[in-house]
């Protein structure tokens, strides 16, 4: 092997290793960001539940202090607004890392490693095949799994809490 061929091989090996490391970093960041996103979501559901419970207790007391019956729903609405922005930003980064991993997978890795690419096809309703030694199993995500994105449901939960605070604020 000539010196030039060896240098090219070394460069190709280095590039492949860099792609593998980049792919691993992207998938790790995607996974950890998704876990952090749902941890934040859970914490904010809890915080909103506490504010909502305190508000309803204050309003249903015999002589509710006006500062509580008006202030608590306003605090809840502020909390929901912050929650919306925190979740939106977190979901954006989660999606970003997923796309980074998918791009590296599609551009640089072999077709035998296409989990994320196939996941995109699966979420759009396409059938994918799992190939085993003695069989192939087709798989398609069920309609209910494709119809509503989890992120949309998260925003629906935020909207429901906001609506409850507005209802309490305006006595609906």
C-alpha positions in Angstrom: 0.0 0.0 0.0 1.4 3.4 -1.0 1.8 6.2 1.5 -1.0 8.2 -0.2 -3.4 5.2 0.0 -2.5 4.7 3.7 -3.2 8.4 4.4 -6.5 8.2 2.6 -7.4 5.1 4.6 -6.4 6.8 7.8 -8.5 9.9 6.9 -11.5 7.7 6.1 -11.2 5.8 9.3 -10.9 9.0 11.3 -14.0 10.4 9.5 -16.0 7.2 10.2 -15.0 7.4 13.9 -16.0 11.1 14.1 -19.4 10.2 12.5 -19.9 7.4 15.0 -19.0 9.7 17.9 -21.2 12.4 16.6 -24.1 10.0 16.2 -23.6 8.7 19.7 -23.5 12.2 21.1 -26.6 13.2 19.2 -28.6 10.2 20.3 -27.5 10.6 23.9 -28.4 14.3 23.9 -31.8 13.5 22.2 -32.5 10.9 24.9 -31.4 13.0 27.8 -33.2 16.1 26.5 -36.4 14.1 26.0 -36.2 12.7 29.6 -35.5 16.2 30.9 -38.5 17.6 29.0 -40.9 15.1 30.5 -39.4 15.6 33.9 -40.1 19.3 33.6 -43.6 18.6 32.3 -44.3 16.4 35.4 -42.9 19.0 37.8 -45.1 21.7 36.2 -48.2 19.5 36.3 -47.6 19.0 40.0 -47.0 22.7 40.6 -50.1 23.6 38.7 -52.1 21.0 40.6 -51.0 22.6 43.9 -51.8 26.1 42.7 -55.2 24.9 41.4 -56.0 23.1 44.7 -55.0 26.1 46.8 -57.1 28.4 44.6 -60.2 26.2 44.9 -59.8 25.9 48.6 -59.4 29.6 49.0 -62.4 30.4 46.8 -64.6 27.8 48.6 -63.7 29.0 52.1 -66.4 31.0 54.0 -64.7 34.4 53.6 -62.1 34.0 50.9 -59.4 36.7 50.8 -59.7 38.6 47.5 -56.0 38.5 47.0 -56.2 34.7 46.9 -59.3 34.4 44.8 -57.9 36.7 42.2 -54.1 36.4 42.7 -53.9 32.6 42.7 -55.5 32.2 39.3 -53.3 34.9 37.9 -50.2 33.1 39.4 -51.5 29.9 37.7 -51.9 31.6 34.3 -48.4 33.0 34.6 -47.1 29.5 35.5 -49.0 28.1 32.5 -47.4 30.8 30.2 -44.0 29.9 31.4 -44.7 26.2 31.1 -45.8 26.7 27.5 -42.5 28.5 26.6 -40.3 26.0 28.6 -42.0 23.1 26.9 -41.9 24.6 23.5 -38.2 25.3 23.7 -37.4 21.9 25.2 -39.5 20.1 22.5 -37.6 22.2 19.9 -34.2 21.0 21.2 -35.4 17.4 21.4 -36.5 17.5 17.8 -33.2 19.2 16.8 -31.1 16.3 18.3 -33.3 13.7 16.7 -32.8 15.4 13.3 -29.0 15.6 13.9 -28.9 11.9 14.6 -31.1 11.1 11.6 -29.0 13.2 9.3 -25.7 11.5 10.4 -27.4 8.2 10.1 -28.7 8.8 6.5 -25.5 10.6 5.2 -22.7 8.6 6.7 -23.8 5.3 8.2 -24.7 2.1 6.4 -28.2 1.2 5.5 -28.2 -1.6 8.0 -28.2 1.2 10.7 -31.3 3.1 10.0 -33.4 3.0 13.2 -34.1 6.7 13.3 -34.8 7.0 9.6 -37.3 4.2 9.8 -38.8 5.7 12.9 -39.6 8.8 10.8 -41.3 6.7 8.1 -43.2 4.8 10.8 -44.5 8.0 12.3 -45.8 9.0 8.9 -47.8 5.8 8.6 -45.5 3.9 6.3 -45.0 0.2 6.9 -41.5 -1.0 7.7 -40.1 -4.5 7.7 -38.1 -6.1 10.4 -35.9 -8.8 8.9 -34.8 -11.8 10.9 -32.9 -14.9 9.9 -36.0 -16.9 9.0 -38.7 -14.3 8.6 -39.7 -10.8 7.8 -42.3 -9.0 10.1 -44.0 -6.0 8.6 -44.9 -3.3 11.1 -47.1 -0.2 10.9 -48.0 2.2 13.6 -51.7 2.1 14.4 -53.8 5.0 13.3 -54.4 6.2 16.9 -50.7 6.3 17.4 -50.2 8.5 14.4 -53.2 10.8 14.7 -52.2 12.8 17.7 -48.7 13.7 18.5 -47.6 13.6 22.2 -46.4 17.2 22.0 -49.9 18.3 21.0 -51.3 16.5 24.0 -48.8 18.3 26.2 -50.1 21.6 24.9 -53.6 20.5 25.4 -52.8 19.8 29.1 -51.4 23.3 29.4 -54.5 24.8 27.8 -56.8 22.8 30.1 -55.0 24.2 33.2 -55.2 27.7 31.7 -58.9 27.4 31.0 -59.5 26.2 34.6 -57.6 29.3 35.9 -59.6 31.6 33.6 -62.8 29.9 34.8 -61.8 30.5 38.4 -60.7 34.0 37.8 -64.0 35.0 36.0 -66.3 32.9 38.1 -67.4 30.6 35.3 
